[in-house]
Amino acid sequence: LEHARLYEQNPAKAETLLQQALELDPRFATAWGRLANSYIASGNRELAEEPALMALRFSDRLEPEDAWWLKIYKASEIDRDFERTKKVFEQFIAQFPKFVEVRENFINFLSATGEYDLAIDVAHQLIELLGDDNPSGHHTLGHLAQSAGMLELSLKSFEKVAELQPNEIKSWSYLAMIQQVMGLVEESEESLARQEALGSSELGY
């Protein structure tokens, strides 16, 4: 708790506090994990490697979710084994099937590695998990499909977002964007007009 309170105010002091805790208990897996996360957040990924590995060494003392995130970090950032990273994500999801953040991160990973077909499958799983009336999953699928060159799917997804959230500027902004890419001039002009009518506030999903 003290680390969490201090981190936003003074990350360096928070890291010192964690190091002091580890001097008292070198098997304090949570402190190792938080130290690794602190280094990652500050861009010191090389420094994060040792505490991440130490946290995994004593992972029986971690919350299961924390241990899985560290396994993903080790596979993707330390070992650079993308096939292993995929397997760890899949195992994580199998153990925590309702954990939305895992699927979101898996989609980002697959998109970054160009595995769009699998990423789209996971995005459909995300929509099913969140519910068809939640715009967030459709929003994710819309951007993913556009990156994959699947413009019809992207258009359908952003149309769904606009249907669910007609009073949000971004709904019409993203719909207009894909309509312009597809050469749907009249439709994009209508979407831009809807966007302009809503003003300039930034609302997210």
N, C-alpha and C positions, 0 to 999 in steps of 0.2 A: 504493500500500500504506500509506503514511504517513497519507494522508487517511482511508482505511478504518479504520485503527487509532484515529485521533483522533476520528472523527466521533461514535462512541458516547459518548466521554468528554466532548468539548467541541466541539459543532457550530460555534460561532463561530470557534474556533481553526482548525478544519478548513477553513472558508470562507476565512479569512485565508491559509492555506497555498495553497489553490487560486488565490487572487488573485495571490499572489506568483509562482506558477508561470506564470500568464498574462502577467505583466509580462515574464518571461523569454522566453516563446514565445506570442505572441498567437494563433497558429494551432493551439494545443494543444486540439484538439476534445474530447478526453476530459475535460480539466479544465473546459471550458465546460459540458459535459453534467453533470458531477458537481456543479458549482456550481448549475446549474439545479435538479437533484434535491434538493440541500440546501435551497434556498430553498422548494421545493414542500413538502418534509417539515416545514419549520418554519412553514408557513402563509403565507409571503411570496410569493404567486403573482405579484404585479406585478413583483417583483424578478427572478423566474425567467424572465420573457419574453425579456429581452435575451440572457442567456447561452444560453438554448435556441436562439434564432435564430442566435447565433454558432456554436454547436456544429453546427447544420445547414449553415451556410455552409462549414464545413470537414469535412463528413460523410464525405468520401473517406478521412479519417484515423481514422474510428470503426469499431468492430466493427459488422457489418451489423445485428445485433439492437438495438444501442444507437441506431443511426440510425433504425430503424423506430419505436422507442418515442418518440423525439423528434418524428418526423413525426406520430404520433398525438396527442402533446401539443399540437403546433402547430395541427393541424386542429380539435381539440376545445376547447382552452382559450384559444388565442390568436385563431384565426380564427372560432371558434364555428360552424363549418360541419359540421353533423352528417352530411350526406350524404357529404361528403368524408371524414369520420372513418370512416364505414362502409367506404368504398372502401379506405382505407389499412389498416384491420384485415384486410379480405379479401385484399389484396395481401401483407400480412405473413404471413398464414396460408398463402397459396399458396407463398411462398418457404420457410417453415419449418413444414411440415404436421404435424410431431410435437411442436411447441412447445406444451405444455399451457397455460402461463400466458397465452399470447395469446388462446386460446379462452375461458379463464375471464374475462379482462378484457373481451373482446368481449361475452360474455353479460351482464356487469354493465352495460356501456354500453347495450346494447339494452334491457335491463330498465328502466334509468333513463329511457330515452326512450320507453318504452311499446311497443316493437316486439317483442311477446311471441312472435309466430309465428316470426319469424326467430331470436330468442333460443332458443326451444325446439329449432329445427333444429340450432343450434350446440351445444346441450346434448347432443343425441343424437350428434353428431359427437364430443363430448368423451367420452361413454360408450364409443363404439367405439374411440377412441384409447387410453383407459385400460384397457379390458377390462371385460366385463360383470360380472366378479367383484370389481371395485374399487368400494367404496361411495361414493367421493367424487363421481363423476359422477351417480349416482342421487340423492344428497343435494342436489346443485345443482339437478337437474331437479325434485325435489320442491318446493323452495322457489319456484323459478321458476313452476312450474305453479300453485301456490297463489296467487301474486301475480297470475297471469293469469286466475284464476277457473276453472281447469281442475282441479276437485277430484278427479275420478276418476283423472286422470293423476298428481296429487300423491299420492293414496293409494297407488296402485300403486308409485310410486317409493319412498315411505317404507317400504312393506311389503318391498320388495327390500332396502333398507338394513338393516332389522331381521333379515331372513333371512341377510344376509351378515355382520352384526356383532351377533349376539344377546346378547353380553356387554357391550355398550356402552350406557350410560344414555341417551345422546342418541338412539340408535336408537329406543327406546321412547317417549322424550319427544316427539319430533317426530311419530311415528306416532300417539300419543294425541292430539296437538294437532289433526291433520287429521281424525281420527275424530270428535273432539268437534265440529269445525266442520260435519261432515257429518251430525251427529246420530246417530252410531253409538255409542250409550251403552254397551252391553255390551262391545263391542270396545275402546272407549277405557278402560273400567275394567280390562280384562284387560291392556292395554298399560301402564297406570299401575301395576298390581300388579307387572308384570315390571320396570318401572323401579325401584320401591321395593325390590324384592328384591335389586337390584344395589348398593344403597347410595347414596352421595352424591358419589363421585369424578367429576370432569369429564374426560371423554375425548373427543377430537375425531377428525376424519378427515383 
